Amino acid sequence: MFTRKLIALTAGAVLAAGGAVGAVTANASGPGAGVCTVTGSVTSSGIGLTPSSGSFTFNSVSINCTSSDSDDNGSWTVNTVSGTTHTANETCGGATNIAATLTGTGPEGSLTGALDSTTSHRAGADVFVNGTITAGGEVHSFHGHLIFQPTNGICAGGSGNTTTANIITGSTAVVSE
């Protein structure tokens, strides 16, 4: 369902730790399993070599799903709510306690959700996000594994703090109702 889509997107949020653009495959058991592609990028408050707390924003994040429940097929747009995003111990090498409140729209109408900061983290380019999404009156749990690619700054081999990243191909998500 949309949750699969959002999961991928949420992972995008986690990118605040250093993200990228790509496809997300939802491999959920039970009803609503499907394939989703995710595009967009994330902007970070700045990631460097010294551990710090940070924040992030989704930029034009879109999730397109097919082969899922008919009420979830289509395009979804997911946004972070200003002032609700957070990462801890963030460096190019990783981040902990990734949190965000999410909003958006899609085939099922409006959506709301949140990342579980106790289980969402990043190790290098690998971002692991968990949380819940409510859309179309249904509550969904999700787990996503996204791969991010920094586009500027020291994490991308340049200088200065990294502030942008894309979600790249190979990202996956599992969603359940």
Secondary structure, DSSP 8 states (H G I E B T S, - for coil): -HHHHHHHHHHHHHGGGT-B-EEEEE--SSTT--EEEEEEEEEEEEE-SS-EEE-EEEEEEEEEEESS-TTT-EEEEEEE-TT--EEEEEETTEEEEEE-EEEEEETTEEEEEEE-TTT-EEETTEEEEEEEEEETTEEEEEEEEEEEEE-SSGGGTSSS-EEEEEE-TTEEEEEE-
